[in-house]
Amino acid sequence: QVRLVESGGGSVQPGESLKLSCAISGTILSSSIMGWFRQIPGNEREWIATVMESGKADFADSVKGRFMLSRDNANNVMYLQMNSLKPEDTAVYYCRDFTRNVWGQGTQVTVSS
């Protein structure tokens, strides 16, 4: 059974950084197309990033240039480095295994002064 567990969320001020982790079990990270989404209550879940098996990544325009995605295939962990955070980045962040259509439980990120 594939399981995704996000961590690393928290409360920061505008301009600060956070690094989210997505630990994967039950499958091999390097064999999966993975991604990150976020959701504000009352809104649809928004796609923000995808990383292919090859390591090629793509980002939504709203985070391009500020967010970076990396993978530690040896430890089956995917990371989302979020820099220059803005109040509009406040949301619950989810990782997703596209290949097996599995979601994590989410981690809250709050950006506020």
C-alpha positions as CSV (number, residue, x, y, z in Angstrom):
1,Q,0.0,0.0,0.0
2,V,1.4,3.4,-1.1
3,R,1.4,6.0,1.7
4,L,2.5,9.7,1.5
5,V,3.2,11.7,4.6
6,E,3.9,15.5,4.4
7,S,5.7,17.4,7.1
8,G,7.5,20.8,7.5
9,G,4.6,23.1,7.5
10,G,4.3,26.0,9.9
11,S,3.8,29.7,10.3
12,V,6.3,32.2,8.8
13,Q,6.4,35.9,8.0
14,P,6.3,37.2,4.4
15,G,9.7,36.8,2.7
16,E,10.8,33.8,4.8
17,S,11.3,30.3,3.6
18,L,10.0,26.8,4.5
19,K,10.9,23.3,3.3
20,L,8.2,20.7,3.0
21,S,8.9,17.0,3.0
22,C,6.9,14.2,1.5
23,A,7.9,10.7,2.7
24,I,6.8,7.9,0.5
25,S,6.3,4.3,1.5
26,G,5.1,1.3,-0.4
27,T,6.7,2.2,-3.6
28,I,9.9,3.6,-5.1
29,L,10.0,7.4,-5.5
30,S,12.2,7.2,-8.6
31,S,9.5,5.2,-10.4
32,S,6.7,7.7,-9.7
33,I,5.6,11.0,-11.2
34,M,5.1,13.1,-8.1
35,G,3.6,16.5,-7.5
36,W,2.6,19.2,-5.0
37,F,-0.8,20.8,-4.7
38,R,-2.3,23.3,-2.3
39,Q,-5.8,24.2,-1.1
40,I,-7.4,27.1,0.6
41,P,-10.6,26.3,2.4
42,G,-13.5,26.8,0.1
43,N,-11.3,26.7,-3.0
44,E,-10.4,23.9,-5.4
45,R,-7.1,22.2,-4.9
46,E,-4.4,24.0,-7.0
47,W,-1.6,22.3,-8.8
48,I,1.8,23.9,-8.1
49,A,4.5,21.5,-9.2
50,T,5.3,18.1,-10.8
51,V,8.5,16.1,-11.0
52,M,8.9,13.3,-13.6
53,E,10.8,10.1,-13.1
54,S,13.6,11.7,-15.0
55,G,13.8,14.5,-12.4
56,K,12.4,17.1,-14.8
57,A,10.2,19.5,-12.9
58,D,7.5,22.0,-13.8
59,F,5.9,24.7,-11.8
60,A,2.8,26.8,-11.8
61,D,3.4,30.4,-12.7
62,S,2.3,31.5,-9.2
63,V,5.4,29.8,-7.6
64,K,7.9,29.7,-10.5
65,G,11.2,31.2,-9.5
66,R,10.4,31.0,-5.8
67,F,9.7,27.3,-5.2
68,M,12.1,24.4,-5.9
69,L,11.5,20.7,-5.9
70,S,14.0,18.0,-5.2
71,R,14.0,14.2,-4.5
72,D,16.1,12.0,-2.3
73,N,15.5,8.7,-4.1
74,A,17.7,6.8,-1.7
75,N,15.4,7.7,1.2
76,N,12.2,8.0,-0.7
77,V,11.6,11.6,0.2
78,M,10.5,14.5,-2.0
79,Y,11.0,18.1,-0.9
80,L,9.4,21.4,-1.8
81,Q,11.7,24.4,-0.9
82,M,9.5,27.5,-0.7
83,N,11.3,30.8,-0.7
84,S,10.1,34.4,-0.7
85,L,6.8,33.3,0.8
86,K,3.8,35.6,0.4
87,P,0.5,35.7,2.3
88,E,-1.2,34.3,-0.7
89,D,0.9,31.1,-0.3
90,T,-1.1,30.3,2.8
91,A,-2.8,27.0,2.3
92,V,-2.8,23.3,3.1
93,Y,-0.1,21.7,1.0
94,Y,-0.5,18.1,-0.3
95,C,1.9,15.8,-2.1
96,R,0.6,13.4,-4.7
97,D,1.8,10.3,-6.5
98,F,0.3,10.8,-9.9
99,T,1.3,7.3,-11.1
100,R,-0.7,5.6,-8.4
101,N,-3.2,8.4,-7.7
102,V,-2.4,8.6,-4.0
103,W,-2.5,11.8,-1.8
104,G,-0.9,12.7,1.4
105,Q,-2.9,14.1,4.4
106,G,-1.6,17.7,3.9
107,T,0.4,20.1,6.0
108,Q,-0.6,23.7,6.8
109,V,1.5,26.6,5.7
110,T,0.6,30.1,7.0
111,V,2.3,33.2,5.8
112,S,1.4,36.3,7.9
113,S,3.0,39.3,9.5
